Amino acid sequence: MLAVLMRLGIPIHHYAEFEFSGFVGLVDQVGGLDLHFGAPARDDLSGLSIDAGCQTLDGVEALAFARSRHFKVLADDGWQEDPSGDLGRM
């Protein structure tokens, strides 16, 4: 991401780097991450399992969401993997 910002001419004055445990702790310290899900979502490999609607993810859930590479949503015809990948979760 830093390389993309630099190529776009956006100056980077500071950045923070976190290990997984630091990410979990940071999210928990701020009271969780509020996200809206239009449908139930999951990623069996990252451990993500979220109900539809407005959800407050704790640190572990937020990490599973951030690490998801096989994000699936429940559609009328079953679980469908989101082809937009990381960009879709942004």
C-alpha positions as CSV (number, residue, x, y, z in Angstrom):
1,M,0.0,0.0,0.0
2,L,2.8,2.4,0.8
3,A,4.3,1.9,-2.7
4,V,0.9,2.7,-4.3
5,L,0.6,5.9,-2.3
6,M,4.2,6.9,-3.2
7,R,3.5,6.4,-6.9
8,L,0.4,8.6,-6.6
9,G,2.5,11.4,-5.2
10,I,0.9,11.2,-1.7
11,P,3.4,12.1,0.9
12,I,3.8,9.6,3.8
13,H,5.0,11.3,7.0
14,H,4.3,8.5,9.5
15,Y,3.1,4.9,9.5
16,A,2.4,2.3,12.1
17,E,3.2,-1.4,11.7
18,F,1.4,-4.1,13.8
19,E,1.8,-7.8,14.2
20,F,-1.4,-9.8,14.4
21,S,-1.6,-9.7,18.2
22,G,-1.0,-5.9,18.1
23,F,-3.9,-5.5,15.6
24,V,-6.2,-7.6,17.8
25,G,-5.2,-5.5,20.8
26,L,-5.7,-2.2,19.0
27,V,-9.2,-3.1,17.8
28,D,-10.2,-4.3,21.2
29,Q,-8.8,-1.1,22.9
30,V,-10.9,1.2,20.7
31,G,-14.1,-0.9,21.4
32,G,-14.2,-2.9,18.2
33,L,-14.8,-2.2,14.5
34,D,-18.3,-1.3,13.4
35,L,-19.2,-2.7,9.9
36,H,-22.4,-3.4,8.0
37,F,-22.8,-6.7,6.2
38,G,-25.6,-6.9,3.7
39,A,-25.7,-10.7,4.0
40,P,-24.1,-13.3,6.3
41,A,-20.4,-13.6,5.5
42,R,-17.7,-16.2,6.1
43,D,-14.2,-17.3,5.2
44,D,-13.5,-20.8,6.5
45,L,-9.7,-20.4,6.1
46,S,-9.4,-17.1,8.1
47,G,-12.1,-18.1,10.7
48,L,-14.5,-15.4,9.7
49,S,-18.2,-16.0,10.5
50,I,-20.5,-12.9,10.6
51,D,-24.2,-12.4,10.6
52,A,-26.0,-9.9,8.3
53,G,-26.5,-6.3,9.5
54,C,-24.5,-3.9,11.6
55,Q,-21.9,-5.7,13.6
56,T,-19.2,-4.7,16.0
57,L,-16.2,-6.9,15.3
58,D,-13.8,-7.6,18.2
59,G,-10.1,-7.9,17.5
60,V,-10.1,-11.5,16.5
61,E,-13.1,-11.1,14.2
62,A,-11.5,-7.9,12.6
63,L,-8.3,-9.8,12.0
64,A,-10.2,-12.7,10.4
65,F,-11.9,-10.1,8.1
66,A,-8.7,-8.4,7.3
67,R,-6.9,-11.7,6.5
68,S,-9.8,-13.1,4.5
69,R,-8.8,-14.2,1.0
70,H,-11.8,-16.4,0.3
71,F,-14.6,-14.1,1.5
72,K,-18.1,-15.6,0.9
73,V,-21.6,-14.2,1.3
74,L,-24.8,-16.1,1.6
75,A,-26.9,-15.5,-1.6
76,D,-30.2,-17.0,-2.6
77,D,-28.4,-20.0,-4.3
78,G,-25.9,-20.6,-1.4
79,W,-22.5,-19.3,-0.5
80,Q,-20.8,-17.3,-3.2
81,E,-17.2,-16.2,-3.1
82,D,-16.7,-12.5,-3.7
83,P,-14.5,-12.1,-6.8
84,S,-13.5,-8.5,-5.9
85,G,-11.0,-9.7,-3.2
86,D,-9.3,-7.1,-1.1
87,L,-10.8,-4.3,-3.0
88,G,-14.3,-5.5,-2.3
89,R,-13.7,-5.5,1.4
90,M,-12.4,-1.9,1.4
